[in-house]
Amino acid sequence: MGTIINWMTELNSSDRLMFGVLTVFTMAGLGISIAIIAELFFRALGIKCDKIEIQH
């Protein structure tokens, strides 16, 4: 884990554009992972998340 952090620190110092791209993809991947886990959790509880209806 330390080598990944060192590599990312070096990447931030040397190539800021690639560090930005890496950050965007990391955040997108993290968000997708959390959404998938939440979806599986809700399905296990029997909660349907297919359609949200707004009552006025």
Backbone hydrogen bonds in HBPLUS format (Angstrom, degrees):
<---DONOR---> <-ACCEPTOR-->    atom                        ^
c    i                          cat <-CA-CA->   ^        H-A-AA   ^      H-
h    n   atom  resd res      DA  || num        DHA   H-A  angle D-A-AA Bond
n    s   type  num  typ     dist DA aas  dist angle  dist       angle   num
A0005-ILE N   A0001-MET O   3.17 MM   4  6.51 160.2  2.21 150.4 155.3     1
A0006-ASN N   A0002-GLY O   2.92 MM   4  6.12 157.6  1.97 145.6 152.2     2
A0007-TRP N   A0003-THR O   2.86 MM   4  6.00 153.8  1.93 140.8 148.2     3
A0008-MET N   A0004-ILE O   2.89 MM   4  6.13 158.6  1.94 149.1 154.7     4
A0009-THR N   A0005-ILE O   2.92 MM   4  6.11 153.2  1.99 146.5 154.0     5
A0010-GLU N   A0006-ASN O   2.94 MM   4  6.15 157.7  1.99 147.2 153.1     6
A0011-LEU N   A0007-TRP O   2.83 MM   4  6.03 151.5  1.91 144.8 153.6     7
A0012-ASN N   A0008-MET O   2.92 MM   4  6.11 149.8  2.01 142.8 150.2     8
A0013-SER N   A0009-THR O   3.14 MM   4  6.42 145.7  2.27 139.5 148.3     9
A0014-SER N   A0010-GLU O   2.89 MM   4  6.09 152.0  1.97 148.8 156.8    10
A0015-ASP N   A0011-LEU O   2.82 MM   4  5.42 159.4  1.86 143.1 150.2    11
A0019-PHE N   A0015-ASP O   3.13 MM   4  6.37 152.7  2.21 146.9 155.3    12
A0020-GLY N   A0016-ARG O   2.91 MM   4  6.09 150.9  1.99 142.9 150.3    13
A0021-VAL N   A0017-LEU O   2.96 MM   4  6.31 156.5  2.02 149.7 156.0    14
A0022-LEU N   A0018-MET O   2.85 MM   4  6.02 161.4  1.89 147.3 152.7    15
A0023-THR N   A0019-PHE O   2.89 MM   4  6.08 153.2  1.97 144.2 151.7    16
A0024-VAL N   A0020-GLY O   2.96 MM   4  6.22 159.4  2.01 149.9 154.8    17
A0025-PHE N   A0021-VAL O   3.02 MM   4  6.26 168.3  2.03 155.0 157.7    18
A0026-THR N   A0022-LEU O   2.88 MM   4  5.99 151.1  1.96 144.9 153.7    19
A0027-MET N   A0023-THR O   2.94 MM   4  6.11 164.4  1.96 151.8 155.4    20
A0028-ALA N   A0024-VAL O   2.94 MM   4  6.14 157.8  1.99 148.8 155.4    21
A0029-GLY N   A0025-PHE O   2.91 MM   4  5.99 161.3  1.94 143.7 149.2    22
A0030-LEU N   A0026-THR O   2.92 MM   4  6.09 154.3  1.98 146.8 154.2    23
A0031-GLY N   A0027-MET O   2.93 MM   4  6.10 158.5  1.98 146.3 151.9    24
A0032-ILE N   A0028-ALA O   2.96 MM   4  6.18 160.8  2.00 151.7 156.6    25
A0033-SER N   A0029-GLY O   2.96 MM   4  6.08 156.6  2.01 143.2 150.1    26
A0034-ILE N   A0030-LEU O   2.97 MM   4  6.20 160.8  2.00 149.9 154.6    27
A0035-ALA N   A0031-GLY O   2.98 MM   4  6.16 156.2  2.04 145.3 152.1    28
A0036-ILE N   A0032-ILE O   2.95 MM   4  6.17 156.9  2.00 150.2 155.9    29
A0037-ILE N   A0033-SER O   3.00 MM   4  6.23 162.8  2.03 150.5 155.1    30
A0038-ALA N   A0034-ILE O   2.91 MM   4  6.09 159.7  1.95 148.4 154.3    31
A0039-GLU N   A0035-ALA O   2.90 MM   4  6.06 157.3  1.95 145.7 152.2    32
A0040-LEU N   A0036-ILE O   2.95 MM   4  6.20 161.4  1.99 151.2 155.5    33
A0041-PHE N   A0037-ILE O   2.92 MM   4  6.09 154.1  1.99 146.4 154.1    34
A0042-PHE N   A0038-ALA O   2.89 MM   4  6.12 162.1  1.92 153.4 157.3    35
A0043-ARG N   A0039-GLU O   2.96 MM   4  6.15 155.6  2.02 146.4 153.5    36
A0044-ALA N   A0040-LEU O   2.96 MM   4  6.12 150.2  2.05 142.4 150.3    37
A0045-LEU N   A0041-PHE O   3.11 MM   4  6.41 140.3  2.28 140.5 150.9    38
A0046-GLY N   A0042-PHE O   3.00 MM   4  6.17 115.0  2.44 134.5 151.1    39
A0047-ILE N   A0042-PHE O   2.87 MM   5  5.15 156.2  1.93 156.7 151.5    40
A0046-GLY N   A0043-ARG O   3.07 MM   3  4.88 144.4  2.20  93.8 104.8    41
